[in-house]
């Protein structure tokens, strides 16, 4: 399940999101916070993704939370939606790509002993991940939720109405800022 909310600073350049760990992964039953930082030339260039919750994963830099995924690099197009980016990041929790590792230890362990990788990822997730949704608890959702019926196994299609709703909300905020 994906949920997202605006940043506490109400900056249009930052999107904070929450991803629930997918079933069958070491992250199952836990919620992880992340943010996407939109550059000045967005959507021409991709946002930068960061896990705010510490997570043991080959494609996440342990020191900074940087996320390495092709959708945020060479596969980016200006037509890519934020919901698609979040879905891809959730899929990355299901199938890591140790070949493009930002955490070499996790990448090597994933390749050499999946059982040990799973144990460490689950241990770290248990320490840092949340057992309940912070977005629902805080009540700060934009109504921008991608429920399981909309995102099949973290990689399916998201209903177009949700994307339109988020874009509409973003436009409202831009207009409000212009008035000031």
N, C-alpha and C positions, 0 to 999 in steps of 0.2 A: 504494500500500500504506500502511496506517495501522498504527502501533504506538504503544502508550502505556505509561506507567509512573507510579508514584507519585512525588511530588516528593521531593527529597533530604531535606527536612525531615519527611517522612512525614505532612505535613499533609493532612487529608481535604478541605481547602478548595482544594487546588491539584492539578491534573492536568497532568503534562507529557506531551507527545505528540511524535511524529515523523511527518512526512508526506514521502513520496517524491514528487518532482516528476512530474506526469503526462506521459505520452508525448505528443510533438507540441507541447510548451510550452517556453519558454525555461528552465524548471526541470527538464527531463527528466534523469534519471540522478543527481539530487542529493537530499540529505535535509535537511529543515528542521525545526528544533526550535520548538515553541510551547508555550504553557501556557494553560490555562483556569482562571480563578479563580472559585470558587463563593462566592456571597454567603451570608450567614446565613439568608436566606429561600429559598435554592435548594431545590426546583425551582420555586417560585412565580415567581421572577425568573431571567432568563438569566445564565449565567456571562459573564465578560469574557474575551475572547480576545486573546492577544498572541503575535506571532512573536518568538522569542528569537534566531533567526538573522536577520540583516539580509537584507531582500529588497526588490527594486524592484518595486512593485506598486501600482496605483491605490488599492486598498482597504486598504492598510497604511500607517499613519503612520510615516514614516522615523525620527523621533526616539524613539518609544516602542515601536513594533511593534504598536500597537493595530490590531485587525482590525474593519473595518466590513462587516457582512453582516446582512441582514434577519433571519436565523434567531436572531441574538443580540440582536435589538431587537424590532421590531413583530410579527414572525411567531412569537415564542417562545410555547410553551405548556408547561405542567408535564409533559406527556407526551413532550416532545422528549428523546431520549436523547443522551448524550455522543457515541456513535458517529455518530449523525446529524449532530451539530454538526461533528465532524471530517470527515465526508464532504462536507458543504457547504463547509467551508473548502478542502478539496482541489479541489472543483469550481470554487471561486472562482479557483484558479490556472489553470484551463482557460478560464473565461469571466469576466473581470473586469467590474465594473460602474463604469465611469468617471463615471457620473452621481452616484454617492455617494462621490466620491473623498476620501481622507484624504491622498493624495500628489497634489497638483494637477499637478505637473510630469509624473508618470507617466500620470495620467489624460488630460491634454492630448495627450501624445505618443502614447498608445494610440489616440486618436481621429484625430490628424493624420497619423501615420506609424507604422503597426504594425511595419514593418520596423525602424525605429530604436528603437522601444520594445522589441522582441524582442531586438535587439542589446544594449541597455543592461541589460535584465533578465538576459540570459544572462551578461553580463560580471560583474554584481554577484553573481549566483548562483554563478559559478565562483570568486569570491573568498571568499564567506562560506558557501555551502552545503557540505555534506560529501559525499564520494564514496561513503561506506559508512555503513551504519546504526550510529548510536551505541547504540541500544537493544539490538540483537543483540550488538554488540561488548561492551557492559557486562554483558549477561546480566541486566538488571534488568526485563525484561518481566513483566507480571502474567499472561502467557499471554493477554493481551488484544490479540490481533492480528486485524486484519481483512484477510485475504489477498485477492488479486484475485478468487478464486472467490467470496468473500463480498460484495465491493464491486465492482460492475461499473462500470468507467470512473469510479470515484470517486463515483458518485451512486446506485448500486443499493441493494438492501436488504441489510442485514447479518443474518446468521443470529441468531435469537433466543437461542440458547444462549450466545453470546459476551456479550451484554448481561447475561444472567442471571449469568454467571460473574463479571463485573466488579461487579455489584451485591452478589453474595454476598461477594466479597472486601472490599468497602467496609463491609458490615455486620459482618464479622469484626473489622475494625480498630476500628469504633465500639465493639463489645462489649469488646474488649481495653482500650480507653482508659477505658471506664466502670469496669472492674475496678480500675484504678489509682486 
